[in-house]
């Protein structure tokens, strides 16, 4: 790692510490609010890394909206319907289809932008600004899936409930990653250090988010539960969220937005 990247990594850690401390500093006040925390946790780092080097902002924006909002809203919907995890409170007077909160939808966008900016800055040196036409291979199925979900929601909502949802959703989410690294094993040289670099960061998000109950895990059909720093979360959260989520998002980005390199 170059000296410039070491400086950037140190600043990222500093910004992380500020973001993690924020809920404790404003506890009980008007700013003690998940959406504010999501923004403070992610956007300063995105801005800083953007100022430190040229970024493919158009690609990052597309990736954040497609994988964060479109994919994330589907994931969040099924997580809530199956009680895999829930966002217990919202300051908005409605939830999308009775389940998704506006806070969580913005949270997915911010989180995906953070992951993609981090990926581009430290691990992806490609300067091609052209968005891949494969993006429609991601957008169209996601829209069709939402149409099916909406139809079932109004016609036969019982079909939206299934057991061991976290395990099944997690395995489905990582299939493109697995197929991609089978086709291009050299990508593991980027994905593995990238995932390990973000593991600690995501772990700290988890502990603080659960401490303030920005999300909870009320379900029962997990592989098992883990306790860390007084907070309990499923084994699947470690596997699919803390370990595999960064590489999975990078895989989607390379396959559907970037150049697959």
N, C-alpha and C positions, 0 to 999 in steps of 0.2 A: 504494500500500500504506500502510495506517495505521501510526502509531507503534507501536501494540500488536502488529501483525503483524510489524513489523521486529524488535521484541524477541523475538517467538516464533521468527522465522526464525533469529536469532542463536543462540538456545538450541538449536534443532534442529541447527544446524551444530556447536555445542559438544558436544552429545550424540553426534553422528555421529563426531566426532574421538575421543571417549572409546571408543566402540564399535569403531572401526577400530584403535585402539591396543591394545585388550584382548588379542587373540591374541599379540601380540608380548611383552606383559608376562607372560603365563602360559605361554609356549612351553615345551613339554616337561613341564608339570605336569598335575595331574589336571583342571584347568579348561581345558586346551587341548583343547577339545571343540566340535564344530560346533554342537550343540544349545544349549550355554551361550552361544556367540557369537551365534547367531540371536536368543536372548532378550535379551541385553544390547544388541544392535544395534537392536532394534525396540521392546521394551516400555517402556523409560523415555520414549521420545518419545511413544508412544501415551498413557501416563499423564500426561505433562506437558501435551500438547495437550488432553487431556480435562479437566484441572484449569483450563485457561485459558478454556474455553468449553463451553457445553452441547453434547453430542453425542447423536446417535441411536444409542445403544449397542446397542439391540436389532437395528437394521438392520446396524450394523457387524459384530455377532456373526454374524448370519445370512449376510451377505456373505462373511465370513472363512471360515465353515465350508463354504458351498456352493462358492464360487469358489476358496478356498484348499485345503480338504481334498478335496472331491469332484472338482472339475475338476483341481486340482493333482495329485492322486494318479494320475489318468488320464494326464496329461501326463508325469509322472515315470516311469510304467510304460513308456510307449512310448519315452521317451528312453533308458531303460536297455536295453530289448529291442533297439533299433536302434543302440545304442552312440553315440547322439547326444551325450549327456553321461551321466556316471555319478557316483554317490557311492561312492567306493572303499572306505570303511570304515564300520562301525557298531559301537556298543557293545552292541547287542541281539543275541540269539542267533538271530535270524531276520530275513527280509525278506518283505514282503507279496508273495505269489506268486513269491517268489524274487528280486524286483527292488527294489521300493520300500523305503526305509529309514524307520524311525520318525522319525529326525532330519529327513529331508527333508519328511515330512508335516507335522510341527510347524513346520518352516521356512516352508512355504507359508502356513500359518495366520497365523503372526506377520507375515510379509511383507505379506499381504493386509490384515491389520488396520492395519499401518503406512500403507499406501497409502490405504486408505479414510479413516482418521482424518485424515491430511494433507489429503486431498481435501475432507472436510467442513469442516475448520478454515479452510483458506485459500481455497477456491473454491466451495463449495456452501453457500448460505445458507438452504436450505429447512428449515423446522422441522416438517414433517409427519412424525409418528412412526408412521404406519400403513405396515405392510409390504405391498407390492403383491401381489395374488393371482397376478401373473405369475411369482412365484418358483417355482411348480410347473412352469412351462414350462422352467425351468432344471434343477430337481431330477429330474424324471421321466426326461428323456432321458439325463441323466448316469447315473442308476441303471441304465437299460436298457443303456447303453453298457458299464457295468461287467459286467452279466450276460453280454453278448456276449463280452467279453474273457475272463471266467472260463471260459465254455464253450469258446472257442477254445483257451485255455491248456491245457485238459485233453484236448480232442479233436483239434485240429489247430494246434499252436503255430506252425507255419511261416507261417500267415496273419497273424501278429502282426509280421512283419518286412517292412519296405519301405524303399526307397531315398530319399535326400534328405529324411529324416524331419523335420529341423528346419524346412526351407523349407515343407513341406506342412503341418506342425502349426501353424506360425506364421501361414500364410495362412488356415487354417481358423479360428484363434483370433480374427483381426481382422475376419472377415466381419460379425459383429454391430455392431462399431464403425463400419465403412464404411456399412452400411445405415442405422444410426442417424443419422449426420451427413448422409447424403443426405436423409433425412426431416426432420431438424431441424438445418440448418447453423449455427444460432446456438450450438449446443453447442460448436462449435469455439472459441468465445471463452473457454470454460473449459478444454477439453481440451488445447489447444496450450500455453498457459502452464503448465498443470499438468504435462504431460509434460516440458517443458523444465526446470521447477523440480526434478524428480526425476531428471533424466538424470545430473547430476553425482553425486548420492548413490548411484544404482545402479551407476554406473561404479566408484566407490570400493569398493563391496561386491564387485564382480567381481574387482578386482585383489587384494584381500586374501583373498577366498575361494579364488582359484586359487593364491595364494602358499602357503597352508596346505593345499592340496589337499583342501578340503572338498567340492569337485566338480572333475571334469576333463572334457576333451573328446577322447576317443580315436577319434572317427569320422574319416571321410575325405571323405564326399560333402557337403561344405559349399560355399557359394558362394565362399568364400575364407577365409583366416586373417589376423588382425590381431595385431600385437605392441604392447603398451603396458606400460611399467614392468616389462619383463622377462617378461610373461605373454602367452601366446597364446590367442586365443579366436576363434570363427567370426564372420564378417560378420553372420550371422543373429542373433547375440547382441546386436549393436549395434541392429539394426533392430527385432527383435521383443521383446527384453527391456529394453534400456536406453531406447529411444525410444518404443515403442508399448505396452509392458506397462501403464504407469500409466493411459493413456487407455483401453485395452481394459478394464481392471478397472473404471474409472469408468463406462464404457459399460454393462458388465454390471450394475453397481450401479443405474444409472439405469433401465435397461430392466426388470430383474427384481425389484428390491428397493424402489427409491425411486419417484419420480413422473415420470421422464423429462424433467425440467426442469433 
